[in-house]
Amino acid sequence: MDYFAQTLKHTDAREGDDGTASINWGSDSNRGLVDDFVETIRDVRVPETTGEEGIVAVAVVEATHGFVKRGDPVDVEFP
């Protein structure tokens, strides 16, 4: 699954076909992020997702990677 491209690779072992297909859904989230960034600067406003919210999201992702590597619960260290 590629969230940013909003595609899902589907595999199937049917004969006569290479076994893969891309399934698309939703809008282009990259475009939405860029549009919001440009509008934030142009309109001098707070973005839909703030830098602080982004830092918290990264902390959660890093903790998740730590859990996957070690297999033990990990603390989320918020900056």
CNS distance restraints for C-alpha pairs under 8 A (distance, minus, plus):
assign (resid   1 and name CA) (resid   6 and name CA) 7.51 0.50 0.50
assign (resid   1 and name CA) (resid   7 and name CA) 5.96 0.50 0.50
assign (resid   1 and name CA) (resid   8 and name CA) 4.38 0.50 0.50
assign (resid   1 and name CA) (resid   9 and name CA) 6.18 0.50 0.50
assign (resid   2 and name CA) (resid   6 and name CA) 5.60 0.50 0.50
assign (resid   2 and name CA) (resid   7 and name CA) 5.35 0.50 0.50
assign (resid   2 and name CA) (resid   8 and name CA) 6.26 0.50 0.50
assign (resid   3 and name CA) (resid   7 and name CA) 6.66 0.50 0.50
assign (resid   4 and name CA) (resid  28 and name CA) 7.19 0.50 0.50
assign (resid   4 and name CA) (resid  29 and name CA) 5.77 0.50 0.50
assign (resid   4 and name CA) (resid  30 and name CA) 6.07 0.50 0.50
assign (resid   5 and name CA) (resid  28 and name CA) 6.53 0.50 0.50
assign (resid   5 and name CA) (resid  29 and name CA) 7.24 0.50 0.50
assign (resid   5 and name CA) (resid  30 and name CA) 7.51 0.50 0.50
assign (resid   6 and name CA) (resid  24 and name CA) 5.80 0.50 0.50
assign (resid   6 and name CA) (resid  25 and name CA) 5.78 0.50 0.50
assign (resid   6 and name CA) (resid  26 and name CA) 6.72 0.50 0.50
assign (resid   6 and name CA) (resid  27 and name CA) 7.56 0.50 0.50
assign (resid   6 and name CA) (resid  28 and name CA) 6.89 0.50 0.50
assign (resid   6 and name CA) (resid  29 and name CA) 7.53 0.50 0.50
assign (resid   7 and name CA) (resid  22 and name CA) 6.05 0.50 0.50
assign (resid   7 and name CA) (resid  23 and name CA) 5.34 0.50 0.50
assign (resid   7 and name CA) (resid  24 and name CA) 4.46 0.50 0.50
assign (resid   7 and name CA) (resid  25 and name CA) 6.53 0.50 0.50
assign (resid   8 and name CA) (resid  22 and name CA) 5.57 0.50 0.50
assign (resid   8 and name CA) (resid  23 and name CA) 5.08 0.50 0.50
assign (resid   8 and name CA) (resid  24 and name CA) 6.55 0.50 0.50
assign (resid   9 and name CA) (resid  20 and name CA) 6.57 0.50 0.50
assign (resid   9 and name CA) (resid  21 and name CA) 5.72 0.50 0.50
assign (resid   9 and name CA) (resid  22 and name CA) 4.74 0.50 0.50
assign (resid   9 and name CA) (resid  23 and name CA) 6.43 0.50 0.50
assign (resid  10 and name CA) (resid  19 and name CA) 7.92 0.50 0.50
assign (resid  10 and name CA) (resid  20 and name CA) 5.48 0.50 0.50
assign (resid  10 and name CA) (resid  21 and name CA) 5.11 0.50 0.50
assign (resid  10 and name CA) (resid  22 and name CA) 6.12 0.50 0.50
assign (resid  10 and name CA) (resid  23 and name CA) 7.02 0.50 0.50
assign (resid  11 and name CA) (resid  19 and name CA) 5.12 0.50 0.50
assign (resid  11 and name CA) (resid  20 and name CA) 4.42 0.50 0.50
assign (resid  11 and name CA) (resid  21 and name CA) 6.48 0.50 0.50
assign (resid  12 and name CA) (resid  19 and name CA) 4.64 0.50 0.50
assign (resid  12 and name CA) (resid  20 and name CA) 6.32 0.50 0.50
assign (resid  13 and name CA) (resid  17 and name CA) 7.97 0.50 0.50
assign (resid  13 and name CA) (resid  19 and name CA) 5.35 0.50 0.50
assign (resid  14 and name CA) (resid  19 and name CA) 6.46 0.50 0.50
assign (resid  28 and name CA) (resid  32 and name CA) 6.59 0.50 0.50
assign (resid  29 and name CA) (resid  33 and name CA) 6.25 0.50 0.50
assign (resid  30 and name CA) (resid  34 and name CA) 6.26 0.50 0.50
assign (resid  31 and name CA) (resid  35 and name CA) 5.95 0.50 0.50
assign (resid  32 and name CA) (resid  36 and name CA) 6.07 0.50 0.50
assign (resid  33 and name CA) (resid  37 and name CA) 6.19 0.50 0.50
assign (resid  34 and name CA) (resid  38 and name CA) 6.21 0.50 0.50
assign (resid  35 and name CA) (resid  39 and name CA) 6.06 0.50 0.50
assign (resid  36 and name CA) (resid  40 and name CA) 5.89 0.50 0.50
assign (resid  36 and name CA) (resid  47 and name CA) 6.53 0.50 0.50
assign (resid  36 and name CA) (resid  48 and name CA) 6.98 0.50 0.50
assign (resid  37 and name CA) (resid  41 and name CA) 6.49 0.50 0.50
assign (resid  37 and name CA) (resid  47 and name CA) 6.71 0.50 0.50
assign (resid  38 and name CA) (resid  42 and name CA) 6.10 0.50 0.50
assign (resid  39 and name CA) (resid  43 and name CA) 5.64 0.50 0.50
assign (resid  39 and name CA) (resid  44 and name CA) 7.82 0.50 0.50
assign (resid  39 and name CA) (resid  45 and name CA) 7.99 0.50 0.50
assign (resid  40 and name CA) (resid  44 and name CA) 5.48 0.50 0.50
assign (resid  40 and name CA) (resid  45 and name CA) 5.03 0.50 0.50
assign (resid  40 and name CA) (resid  46 and name CA) 6.21 0.50 0.50
assign (resid  40 and name CA) (resid  47 and name CA) 5.51 0.50 0.50
assign (resid  41 and name CA) (resid  45 and name CA) 6.95 0.50 0.50
assign (resid  46 and name CA) (resid  50 and name CA) 7.02 0.50 0.50
assign (resid  49 and name CA) (resid  53 and name CA) 6.23 0.50 0.50
assign (resid  49 and name CA) (resid  54 and name CA) 6.93 0.50 0.50
assign (resid  50 and name CA) (resid  54 and name CA) 6.33 0.50 0.50
assign (resid  51 and name CA) (resid  55 and name CA) 6.22 0.50 0.50
assign (resid  52 and name CA) (resid  56 and name CA) 6.44 0.50 0.50
assign (resid  53 and name CA) (resid  57 and name CA) 6.24 0.50 0.50
assign (resid  54 and name CA) (resid  58 and name CA) 6.22 0.50 0.50
assign (resid  55 and name CA) (resid  59 and name CA) 6.26 0.50 0.50
assign (resid  55 and name CA) (resid  78 and name CA) 7.94 0.50 0.50
assign (resid  55 and name CA) (resid  79 and name CA) 7.52 0.50 0.50
assign (resid  56 and name CA) (resid  60 and name CA) 6.38 0.50 0.50
assign (resid  56 and name CA) (resid  78 and name CA) 6.24 0.50 0.50
assign (resid  56 and name CA) (resid  79 and name CA) 7.63 0.50 0.50
assign (resid  57 and name CA) (resid  61 and name CA) 6.30 0.50 0.50
assign (resid  58 and name CA) (resid  62 and name CA) 6.06 0.50 0.50
assign (resid  59 and name CA) (resid  63 and name CA) 6.17 0.50 0.50
assign (resid  59 and name CA) (resid  76 and name CA) 6.28 0.50 0.50
assign (resid  59 and name CA) (resid  77 and name CA) 6.35 0.50 0.50
assign (resid  59 and name CA) (resid  78 and name CA) 6.12 0.50 0.50
assign (resid  59 and name CA) (resid  79 and name CA) 7.98 0.50 0.50
assign (resid  60 and name CA) (resid  64 and name CA) 6.16 0.50 0.50
assign (resid  60 and name CA) (resid  76 and name CA) 6.06 0.50 0.50
assign (resid  61 and name CA) (resid  65 and name CA) 6.28 0.50 0.50
assign (resid  62 and name CA) (resid  66 and name CA) 6.28 0.50 0.50
assign (resid  63 and name CA) (resid  67 and name CA) 6.22 0.50 0.50
assign (resid  63 and name CA) (resid  74 and name CA) 6.21 0.50 0.50
assign (resid  63 and name CA) (resid  75 and name CA) 6.78 0.50 0.50
assign (resid  63 and name CA) (resid  76 and name CA) 5.52 0.50 0.50
assign (resid  63 and name CA) (resid  77 and name CA) 7.82 0.50 0.50
assign (resid  64 and name CA) (resid  68 and name CA) 6.25 0.50 0.50
assign (resid  64 and name CA) (resid  74 and name CA) 7.88 0.50 0.50
assign (resid  65 and name CA) (resid  69 and name CA) 6.22 0.50 0.50
assign (resid  66 and name CA) (resid  70 and name CA) 6.14 0.50 0.50
assign (resid  66 and name CA) (resid  71 and name CA) 7.92 0.50 0.50
assign (resid  66 and name CA) (resid  74 and name CA) 6.81 0.50 0.50
assign (resid  67 and name CA) (resid  71 and name CA) 5.10 0.50 0.50
assign (resid  67 and name CA) (resid  72 and name CA) 5.60 0.50 0.50
assign (resid  67 and name CA) (resid  73 and name CA) 5.82 0.50 0.50
assign (resid  67 and name CA) (resid  74 and name CA) 5.92 0.50 0.50
assign (resid  68 and name CA) (resid  72 and name CA) 7.91 0.50 0.50
